[in-house]
Amino acid sequence: MDLNGFDRLGRPDDGETRSVKVMIAGGFGTGKTTLVGSVSDIRPLTTEETLTEASAGDDRLVGVADKTETTVSLDFGKIRLNDSLMLYLFGTPGQERFWFLWNGLFKGALGAVVLVDTRRLSSSFRAIEEMERQNVPFVVALNVFPDSRHYPVEEIRDALDIPPHIPVVACDARDRGSSRDVLVALIRHVKDRFAVALEPR
């Protein structure tokens, strides 16, 4: 997909590659580490640790009982979308006990992807609220798990109370092409948001 013209966000068109920070957020077990790993051009940096009985009282494993590892700090990867745009991807930890890290991680972010597991919509409420609180442009990506029910996008939008101007797309976080399409949707959304902000009044 052609995303040339990213410089229209108000940057000079000097032919140089732009490097921007993008957050991959969402609840516990929604597929953030998987998405970063599937799309990154480099071997991603992960901070996954094994879940133990000691964390049983802190980590809510409802719907993800088979999960054996968890991100305790961040995931990091990068992808070049075209000759002029490089995305640095930062995946957030999903458990409530690590949410204090989010404020620092979001500094300087151009935008964010909020991954949603449609089997556990409530696990994504906190991430969506955080995007709105920090005024970060974001898209919502519905991660399709093998046993997920297929709900119409508008039903999910209503259930999560997502405003009409926020894109909602389906994806398979395991698939590089699908994950890349989510990032393309985010960049387009950011461009549209900047274009509206720059319109004369």
N, C-alpha and C positions, 0 to 999 in steps of 0.2 A: 504494500500500500504506500502511496506517495504522500509523505508528510513534509515535503519540502515547503518552505515558506513559514517554518516555525518562527523565523525572525519577525514575523508580523506581530508578535507579542510586544513589539516596541523595541527590539534589539536591532542594532545595525546589521545589514546583510554583508558580512565580510568574508563569507565562505568558511569560517571556522566551525569546528564541531562544538555544539553546545552540550554541556553535561548538566543534567538536572536530577534532583533527588525525588524519588517516588516512594511512598509508603504502601506496604501491603498489610492491611489491618483486618481484624475480624475476631470472632470469639475463639475459644479453645477448641482445637480440632477441626477448624473449618477448611484447612488446606493451604495455609499461608506458606509453610516451608516447602510443600510440594510445588506450588506455583513458582516460587523463586527458583527452585531447582530445575524445573522443567524448561524455563525460558532463558535462564542465564547463559551468557556466552562463555563464562568462566565457571570453574568448579565453585559452587557457592560456599560461603562461610556460614556455618550453622553453629548454634550453641545449644544443641539438644542434649538433654540429660535423661537418664532412665527414670521413669516414674517408680516410686517406691511406696511401701506401706506408710512410711512416715508422712507422705503428702496426701494421704487418703482423705483427711479431714479438710484439706484446703482445695483440692482439685475436684471439680464436679465432672464425673465421668459418665453421666447419663447420656446415652446415645453414642458414646465413644469408648465403650468398655474395653475394646480391643487395642486401644492406643497404649503404647508402651514407652513412648518418649515425649518430651515436651520442650519447647523453646524457653530458655530461661533469661535470655537477653535480647538477641536479635538474629535475623538471618540477613545475609548480604549477598547480592549478585549484581550483575550488570548486563545490559543488552543494548546493542547498537540498532536503532530502528531504521536509520538511513545514514547517508554520508554526513548529515549535519546535526544528528541528534543521538546522544548517548544517555541512557537512563541508568541511574544507580538505584537499585532496589533494596529497600530496608523492610524486612518483615518484623512485625511487632510480636511480642509474647501475648498469648491469649488469656492466660489465667489472671484472675482478679488480683492475686498477690503480687503480680509484676506490673500492674497498670501504672505504678508511679514512674516507670521508665518512659512512658509515652511522651510526656511533655518535652523531654530532651530529644527524643528521636524525631519529633515532628518539626523541629526548628529547621527552617530553610527548605522545607518540602514544597515542591511545585503542586503536588496533588496526591491523591491516595485512591487505592482500590479497597473496598470493603468486601471481603469474601463472606458469603452467606451459605450456610448449610440449611436447605429448606426443610430438613427433618427436625431442626432445632432452631427455629427463628429467634427465639428469645436470647440465644447466645450471641446475637449480633446487635442487640439493642444498644449496648454500651458503646460499641465501636461507632455506630452511626451518630449517637449523641456526641461523641468526642469530635467527630468531623465537623459537626455543626458548631460546637463550642469553640473550636480552634479556627473556624472559618476557612477550612481547607477544601478546595474543590475536590469532589470525589465521584466515583461511579460505584454502583453496587453490582457485584458479580455473583450470580447464583451458581455455586459449584455443584455439578451433577454427580452425585454418588450412585453406585450401582443399585442401591435399594431406595433411591429417592423417588417420591411421587412427583409427577410432572404437573405443576400448577401453572395456570396462566400468569404471565408476568404482572399483569395489572392486579391480580389477587395478592401477589407478594408485595407489590408496591403499597397497596392499601393496608395490608397486615403490618408492614414495617413503618407506615406513615411517611413514605418517601415522597417529597415534592415532585411535581410533574417535570421540572427542568433537570432532575438528576437522572442520568441514564441508568437503566437496569438491563443487564445482559446475562445470558446463560453462558457457562463455560465448563470445561473439563480441565481442572488444574494440573492434571497429569500430562496433558497434551501441549507441546510447545506452540503449535499454531493457534490453538484456542486461547492460551494464556497471552500470546502476543496480541491477539485481537482485542483482548480486554485492555491492554496497555494503549493500543491505538485509540480505543474508545475514550480512554481517560485523556489523552493528549488532545483529541478533538474537542472534548468537553472544556478543557482548560482554555483552548484557543477561542472557543465561542464565548466563554465567560469574560476573557480579556477584551474581545472585540466589543461586547456590550458595554464594558466599563469605559472603553475609549471613545464610544460614540458621543458626538457633540450634543449638548442639551440646551 
